[in-house]
């Protein structure tokens, strides 16, 4: 088996609940999901985020494979904020992230040494923050797997190429598990099939990124999955 095929196989096993054993003492994903929804409602009431558009429930007929009983099928948009905006001081020094500073390998952090003032970046670029999960949306960068959990941003904020989609968590969730999902054959095949645009300029639409089915494990199992893959 080729190295890339082996990596893909491991990522697929991870999101199907077949990479690490389940622990019956883990708080189930239903409870985690409810906590995230409660936190989103608090932020909506405080005016910090906008109310989500209603998303259709996932029917039994749509489920593509079986997952453990303690897991839950969700959509990425239900777990956080998609393509958020920053509200920070114009004079703050922040990271600028062009596409060539974002790498394909799992666990490879972007080069975040490019620093500018926020007023130079707040218009015309994608807003990013420490801990955001980002993924390239344009071909061939998407197919090459350019995606990461952002770390070491200057003052915790930044802006990047417009060819990124961004997921920002609002509550406890293992961000590297989200990255594993986005790099898995399950998501990559679906998103590639549903890209729009002309040859050489195809992109993953925001609804494909945010509304596809995501198998959500209990939080503690998310951590075990990440630890196993990094091992």
N, C-alpha and C positions, 0 to 999 in steps of 0.2 A: 504493500500500500504506500502511495506517495505521501510525503510529509503533509502536504496541504489537505489531502483526502483524510488523513488521520486527524488533523486538527478539526476539520469540518465534522467528522464523525463524533469527536469528543464534545464539540459545541452542541450538536444535535441531541446527544444523549443527555447533556446537562439540562436542556430546556424541556425534556420529556420526563424528567424525574428518575432517570436511570443511571446517573453518574455517582450519586452518593446515596446511602440508605436514609429512609425517612425515620424520624424520631417521633413517636406518639406523644411525647411531652411538648413538642413545639406548638406554639400558638398558631392555629391554622390561618391560612391566607385570607379567609373571610373576615377575620377579626382585624388583620392588618389593613385590608381594603376599607373597612368601616372607619378605622382611625384616620386614614388618609382623606376620606370623604369629609369627615368632621373637621379636619384641619383646613381643607379647601373652603368649606362653608364659613369658617371663622375669617379667613383672609378675604373672602368675597364681602362679608358684612363690614369689614374694616376698610373696604375700598382698595385693597392692595392688589387684588387680581380681579379679572372680569369673570362673570358667570359663564360657565361652559354652555355650549349648545348641547341639547340632549342627544345622546348617542343610543342607537338601537341596542337592545340586549342581544347577547350571543345565544342563538338557539342550539339545541342538541344536534340538529342536522348540519350545522356549520362547523362543528368541532372537528378539527383535522386529525387528531390523535388523542389517545387516552393519557391522562395525567393522574398523579396520585390524588386520593380523596381529600388530602389536606391542602391541595393547591386550588387555584381559581383562575378561570379564563377571564381576562380583562382587556381593556384597550389602553394603550400607552397614555393617551390624553386623560384618562381617568386617574392616573397616578401622579400627575403634576401639571406643569405649565409647558405648553408648546410654543417655541419661538418667542420667548418673553422679551420685554424691553427693560433696560436699566434706567434708573432715575438717580443720577449721581452728579457730583460737582464738576463743572466744566474744566477746572484746573487740575483735577486728579490725574496722576500718571497711571496709565493702564496698559495692558498687553494688547498688541495688535497681532492677529493670527491669520496670515495668508495661507492658502491651500498647501503650499510647498513645505510648511512647517507642521503639517498634520500627517502622521504616518499610518501605515496599514497594519502593522503588527499589533496583536493583542498585548497590552501592557506597555506599549511604547508611548510615553508622554510627549505631547507636542513641544516644539521649541518655543518657549514663551519669553525669550529675551528681547523681543522687539517691543519697545516702549514708546508710547506717545501720550499726549494729553487727550482727555476725553472729548473736548470740544472739537478735535480734529476727526473723531471717529463716530460720534453719536448719530450722524446722518449718513445714510448710504452704505452702512455695514450691518452685519448680524451682531446683535448684542449677546455677550457671554459673561459668565460669572463662575467663580471657583466652584467646582463640583458639578457643573453642567455636563451632560452627556451630549456630544456633538457627532454628527455624521455627515459626510459629503453627500450632496444630493444629485450631482451632475456626473454624467458619464465622461471618462472611464474611472473617475476618482471613486464613485460609489462602488462599482464592481470590484475595484481594487481593495475595498474594505477600509477606506480612510475614515476612522472614527476613534473617539477617545473619551475618557473621563478627564475633565480639565483640572489641572493642578498647577500651583506655583504661578498663578496670574499676578501681575503687579497690582498690589492693593486689592486683590481679590476680584477684579473686574477686567473687562476688555471688550474688544470687538473683532470680528473676523470676516473673512470672505463672505459675500452674499450667497455663496453656493453651499451653505450649511443649513441643516435642520438642527434644532436645539431642544433637548428635554431638560427641564429644571424641576427637581423634586421639591415637594412642599412639606414632607414628613419623612419619618424613618423608612428608608428603603436602601438596599445594597446597590449602589450605582454601577458597580462593575458587573452585577447580574444583568442590569439593563443593557450594558455594553455587550455582554455575551449573547443576549437575545438578538441585538441588532447585527451582530457578526455571524449569527447562526445561518445555516443553509435554509432553514424554514423562512426567516424573514428576507434574506437576500434574494431567494428565488422569486418570492411573491412580489417584492418591490421592483426587481428587474423586469418582470413580466408586465408590471403596471406603470412603467415609466412613460412619460409623454414628451412630445417634441419631435424634432427632426433628427436624422442621423448625425451623430457627433455633438448634438446639443440636447440630448434626452435628460430628463430630470425626474426624480421621485417626487410626486405631488405631496403636499403637506398632509392630506387626508390619508394617503397610503402609509406615511410615516406614523401618524398619530392614532389611526383607527384600526390598524390590523390587530389580530388576536394575539395576545401575549399570555403565556402560561406563567402565572405568578405563584411561586412557592412561599411557604412561611419564611419570615425574615431570617430565622436562624439557619434554615436550610439554604437560603440564598448565600449566606456567608460560607457555609460548608462547600457549596458548589464552586464559589470563587476560589476558596483555598485549595480545592482539589485541582482545578484547572491551572492555577499558578504553580502548584507543586509539579 
